[in-house]
């Protein structure tokens, strides 16, 4: 029997002595999780103070302590975001900075390796409530899994001259990244209490989460917080939402401070002083992130949303460039899906290939050798090569040049139940459920033994890497480390096999690399 009492602003729970829930004491108090067979989960644990009121657009602050035993048996709300679908009923809140831990129920004398997940969603969407990224299946395979929420949209990435003046000693603008660093520090302080090894932490992310991993791996502010990394479709050459400086304008993009002023003006808030900040902090959270969806980033809101900011403190350079100069280089798995995210809006094939300058003829031969490839597919492939495929190779090349172990992959498998869909291949984020062994979520009723086999295989590589810093192990095809050219790669092929080979798209990626190198 449980009784919930209120003490000031801190709730605590009295748990009966015979309560079967697993208990852990973290640095802010005692928690009671829940057991489900051979896995124990501890959910919705605050890792920071609620970033509300005067703490909106402030660096992540410590969580308050509590008395008694706090229930940790339900996920907390995802961070505030605009909804893409009318049937999306996930709880949302500005008070969202919680962490979740799954561990095997069986105790061992040796601390277990830890996997920390950073969710994607274009820095405007996503959260811990996505059942594809729950950690119970991986915990059954012997590791400790951690997920968490971080501030999104303008609540997570926002600059304004008034904020820069208000707290000049704090890193300005990248509040979502500060949350990620705070969550990783929480892991370092607490994960041993869950049976995890703080010296064997792997950080994994996909899309915006993958870019986050790259940003943290290249930042001195996250130094020592994790030992290795997995990046799935995280880009690497340019930020996924484009490069944005805190103050100076770029030819294609105004500064983050000017983007913040534009948003304030749209809310009828002028000025740059304390009054303007007070008015901005008084806005409802829903209004701050209104209309900020993945689609809006492409079709209209980008001038008033900064996304991650090159602030000179957390983000000092483009992702791969920051990795090249970071104090240490860590082992990394890095790769993409076969039909990954890509945008290119050329009105004709001639215009598409003209973007390659002197390489136009070579681009035509690589992307449209028989002249029969449809323009939308040409555009998609060019865009994906620029945004995802070549940047993943660049990251691998950068790490190999520093002598750090790196393994590159491409996930090209399409689940049997989806094979009839009009898709050019494995779409962006389709590898996430395979990595978490949660295919029953997106493929309920359509899952085949072949699909499960691919999930077990990919998960085997990932788990070996989490455990040992090397994806190779018994029963798996050999996956060689990349050389300084970023070769070879491991492809999870359409037939469900994993094959190490030279990249069949090398000519395309060389063209994308040359084209990128010709730009400032």
Residue, then its C-alpha position, 0 to 999 in steps of 0.5 A: x500500500x502506498x500513501x503520497x504526501x506533499x512537503x513543500x514542492x517535493x512529493x514523497x511516498x511511503x512504501x510498505x515494507x513488503x513492497x516487491x518493487x526494486x529500490x535504489x538510492x540515487x544522489x537525490x534520494x531513494x526510488x522504487x522502480x518496477x520489476x517485469x520478469x528478468x528486467x527491472x526498470x526505474x523510470x521518470x527520475x529527475x536528473x535536473x531541476x524543472x527548467x520553468x519560470x526563471x530557469x527557462x533558458x538557463x543552464x541545467x540546474x541540479x535536481x532537488x533532493x526528496x524525502x522518503x521513497x519516490x515512485x519510479x515506475x512510470x515514464x515522465x512526460x516528453x519535453x514540450x513540442x508541437x504535435x505532428x499528428x492529431x492522434x498523438x496523445x503523449x503527455x508533454x510538459x516543460x518540466x520534462x528533464x527525467x532519466x530512465x534506467x533498465x537493468x537485468x534483474x539478476x545481480x552480478x559481482x562485475x559491473x555491467x556495461x552501459x548504453x545511453x540513448x539520445x533520441x532524434x527528432x530534428x531537435x524539435x520532437x521525440x522523447x523517452x515515450x517512444x516504445x521503440x527505444x525502451x531498454x527492456x529487450x537490451x537489458x535482457x541481453x545483459x547491459x544497463x540501458x539509459x534514456x532521457x529527455x532534453x529540451x527541444x525547439x526554442x525551449x532547448x535552442x534559443x538565443x537573444x541578446x538579452x540572454x547573452x547579457x544576462x548570463x555571460x558566464x554560461x554557455x548561451x543558446x544550446x540548453x538542450x545540449x546542456x541537458x544532455x551533458x547534465x544527464x551524462x553527468x547523472x549517469x557518471x554519479x549514479x549508474x554504479x548504484x544500478x549495477x552499471x560501470x561508469x567507465x564503460x558508457x557508450x552513447x548512442x543516437x540517431x538523426x538529431x541524436x546522432x548529431x548530438x553524439x558527434x557534438x558531445x564527442x567533439x566538445x571539451x564540456x563532455x570530456x570523460x563522460x563516455x568511453x565510446x559512441x554509436x552514431x546512426x544517421x547523424x550527419x557530420x560535415x554540416x549541422x543537420x539544420x545548417x550552421x548557425x553562429x551565436x552572433x555573426x551572420x552567415x551568407x545563408x543564415x542570420x545569427x541565432x540572436x537575430x533569429x531569437x529577435x525575429x521570434x520575439x518580434x512575432x510575439x509582439x515583444x521588442x527590446x533586448x533588456x530584462x523586460x523583453x526576457x520577462x515577457x518571453x519567459x511568461x509566454x506559454x510553453x506551447x506558444x514558444x514551440x508552436x508550429x515547430x515540427x519536422x515539416x516546418x523546419x523545411x517549409x518556413x520556420x527555420x529563420x526563427x528557430x536556431x537549432x544547435x548553435x555554434x556558441x564557441x563553448x559547447x559547439x566550436x566547429x562543424x561536427x567532423x572538424x570538432x572531432x579532428x581537434x578534440x582532446x581525445x578520440x574515442x571508438x565509434x560505430x558510424x553509419x546510415x540507412x540505405x535510403x536515408x534522409x536527403x533534400x535536393x530541390x533541383x527543378x531538372x536533372x540538368x540543374x541537379x548535376x550542374x550543382x557539381x560544377x566541373x564534376x557535372x558529367x561524372x555526377x550524371x554518370x553516377x546518379x543517372x547512368x542510363x538516363x532513366x532514373x526519375x528526377x525525385x530519386x536523383x534529388x533524394x540520392x544527391x541530398x542523402x549523399x550530401x547530408x548523411x552518406x558522405x558525412x558518415x564516411x568523413x567522420x570515419x575518415x577523421x577518426x581513422x586519421x587520429x588512430x581511433x578505432x572506427x567502423x562504418x556501416x550502411x543499413x539496407x535491409x527492409x522488413x519483409x512486411x514492408x517490402x511492398x511499400x513504395x520506398x527506395x530502400x531502408x528509410x531514415x530511422x528504420x534501423x532504430x528498432x533493430x538496434x533496440x530489438x523492438x521490431x514488434x512495435x513498428x511491425x506488429x503482426x508483420x514480423x517474420x523470422x528473417x526480420x528477427x534474425x537481422x535484429x539479433x545480428x545487428x544487435x549482436x554487433x552493437x552489444x559487442x561494441x557496448x561490452x568491449x569497444x569492438x563490434x566483432x564476436x562469435x557467430x558474426x561476419x567480420x567487420x573490419x575497422x576503416x582505414x584513412x579513406x573510410x573503407x571498408x564498410x559493413x552493409x546490412x544487405x537487402x537479403x538480410x546478410x552482413x557483408x564487409x566491402x568497399x563502398x559501392x557508392x564511392x564515386x558518388x561520395x567522392x563527388x559529394x566530398x569534392x563538391x563540399x570541399x569547394x565551398x567555404 
